[in-house]
Amino acid sequence: MQTPVVRSATQSEEQRAIDAIVLAFVADPVCRWVWPDPTAYLTNMPEFGRAFGGRAFSHGTGHCTEDGAGAALWLPPGEHPDEEAMVAITERTVAESTAAEVFSVFEQMAGFHPEEPHWYLPAIGVDPAHQGKGYGSALLTHALRECDEAHQPAYLESSNPRNIPLYERHGFEIVGEVQDGSSPTIVAMLRNAR
């Protein structure tokens, strides 16, 4: 099996990268807790994905595989998700009974981010038709090389327990858990500077 080729997504590939993320998260425990209805998920996840990690594209740190099957949205040190947009999307699209828990989860997630400059991975995903073929590893390796060259840590939250071994193989360690009410557990993970 050939290692997937990873590169920065061009402006014309942004939608393709977001589409790969949306497909990858279609069975994600947290995303489907937020939007359990399939139509609500497919309607709102693209916009949320852009708010959460879309700023990566303007920094050249939105990565994709050459065939478009996988994408990773990395935010460089000092860059953050568009919190205002995330709040607006949540208020507009999430069931009232769940929204307070979602906001509590956001708040808890923010508490685990390192205080020192770090790379943040809001979203990484591979089209389910291509999972298990090394795409996730290729996407991580591509970006972590840059983190290592700059001697900076990397941080992420895993919303799916299935992915934790992948992150651990790439040097991430569990630093805490996020959970509120009916929400699935999210695992905060840090890879120290090398």
C-alpha positions in Angstrom: 0.0 0.0 0.0 1.4 3.4 -1.0 1.6 6.2 1.6 -1.0 8.9 0.8 0.5 12.2 -0.5 -0.3 15.2 1.8 0.0 18.9 1.0 -1.5 22.2 1.9 -5.0 22.6 0.5 -5.3 25.3 -2.2 -8.2 27.7 -2.1 -10.1 25.7 -4.7 -9.7 22.6 -2.5 -11.2 24.1 0.7 -14.7 22.7 0.1 -13.3 19.3 -0.8 -11.3 19.2 2.5 -14.4 20.3 4.5 -16.4 17.5 2.7 -13.8 14.9 3.8 -14.1 16.2 7.4 -17.9 16.0 7.2 -17.8 12.4 5.9 -15.3 11.4 8.5 -17.4 12.7 11.4 -20.7 11.2 10.2 -20.6 8.6 13.0 -18.6 10.6 15.5 -20.1 10.3 19.0 -19.9 14.0 19.8 -21.0 15.4 16.5 -24.0 13.0 16.4 -24.9 13.9 20.0 -24.9 17.6 18.9 -26.9 16.9 15.7 -28.6 13.4 16.0 -30.8 14.0 13.0 -29.0 13.2 9.8 -30.3 16.2 7.9 -29.4 18.5 10.7 -25.9 17.0 10.8 -25.3 17.3 7.1 -26.7 20.8 7.0 -24.8 22.2 9.9 -21.5 20.3 10.1 -19.9 22.0 7.1 -20.5 25.5 8.6 -19.4 24.4 12.0 -16.2 22.7 10.6 -15.3 26.0 8.9 -15.8 28.0 12.2 -13.9 25.4 14.2 -10.9 24.9 11.9 -11.4 26.9 8.7 -8.9 29.6 9.6 -6.2 27.0 8.9 -6.8 27.6 5.1 -5.6 31.2 5.3 -2.4 30.1 7.0 -1.6 27.3 4.6 -2.1 24.8 7.4 -5.3 23.2 6.1 -3.9 20.0 4.7 -5.4 17.4 2.4 -4.4 14.2 0.7 -3.8 14.4 -3.0 -6.9 12.4 -3.8 -9.1 14.5 -1.4 -10.0 11.5 0.8 -8.5 13.0 4.0 -8.0 16.4 5.5 -6.5 18.0 8.6 -7.1 21.6 9.8 -4.2 22.8 11.9 -4.2 26.2 13.6 -0.7 27.6 14.1 0.4 29.1 17.5 -1.7 32.2 18.3 -4.6 31.3 16.0 -7.9 30.2 17.4 -11.3 28.8 16.1 -13.9 31.4 15.3 -15.7 31.2 18.6 -18.3 33.8 17.8 -19.4 31.8 14.8 -19.3 28.5 16.8 -21.6 30.1 19.4 -24.0 31.5 16.7 -24.2 28.1 14.9 -24.8 26.3 18.2 -27.5 28.7 19.3 -29.2 28.5 15.9 -29.0 24.7 15.2 -28.6 22.7 18.4 -31.7 21.5 20.4 -32.4 23.8 23.4 -32.2 20.8 25.7 -28.6 20.1 24.6 -27.2 23.6 24.0 -26.2 24.3 27.6 -24.2 21.1 27.7 -22.5 21.9 24.4 -21.5 25.3 25.7 -20.1 23.7 28.9 -18.1 21.3 26.8 -16.7 24.2 24.8 -15.6 25.9 28.0 -14.0 22.7 29.4 -12.2 22.2 26.1 -10.7 25.7 26.3 -9.4 24.9 29.8 -7.0 22.1 28.6 -5.3 24.1 25.9 -1.6 24.7 26.8 -0.7 28.2 27.8 2.5 28.1 25.8 2.5 28.6 22.0 1.2 25.4 20.4 -0.3 23.9 17.3 -4.0 23.0 17.6 -5.7 20.4 15.6 -9.5 21.1 15.6 -10.3 18.5 13.0 -8.7 15.7 11.1 -10.7 13.2 9.1 -10.7 10.6 6.4 -13.6 9.6 4.2 -14.9 6.3 5.7 -14.3 4.5 2.4 -10.6 5.1 2.8 -10.1 4.7 6.6 -7.6 2.1 7.7 -5.3 2.8 4.8 -2.7 5.1 6.5 -4.4 8.5 5.6 -4.7 9.6 9.2 -1.0 8.8 9.9 0.1 10.5 6.8 -1.9 13.7 7.7 -0.4 13.7 11.2 3.1 13.0 10.1 3.0 15.8 7.6 2.0 18.5 10.2 4.0 17.1 13.2 7.2 17.4 11.2 6.6 21.2 11.2 5.8 21.2 14.9 9.1 19.4 15.6 11.1 21.7 13.3 9.8 24.7 15.4 10.2 22.7 18.7 6.5 23.4 19.6 3.9 21.3 21.2 0.7 20.1 19.5 -2.7 19.7 21.1 -6.0 18.1 20.1 -9.2 16.8 21.5 -10.4 13.3 20.4 -14.1 13.1 20.1 -14.0 9.4 19.2 -12.2 6.9 21.4 -11.4 4.8 18.3 -8.8 7.4 17.3 -6.9 7.6 20.6 -4.4 4.8 19.7 -3.6 6.6 16.4 -2.8 9.8 18.3 -0.8 8.0 20.9 1.3 6.3 18.1 2.2 9.8 17.0 3.3 10.9 20.5 0.2 12.5 22.0 -0.6 11.8 25.6 -3.9 12.1 27.4 -4.1 15.2 29.6 -7.7 15.1 30.6 -11.3 14.5 29.8 -14.2 16.7 28.9 -17.8 15.7 29.6 -21.1 17.3 30.7 -24.5 15.8 31.3 -25.5 13.6 28.3 -22.4 14.4 26.2 -20.0 11.7 25.2 -16.5 12.0 26.6 -13.9 14.1 24.7 -10.2 13.3 25.5 -7.7 16.1 25.6 -4.3 15.1 24.2 -1.0 16.9 24.1 2.2 16.1 22.3 5.1 17.9 24.0 7.6 19.9 22.0 10.5 17.8 20.5 
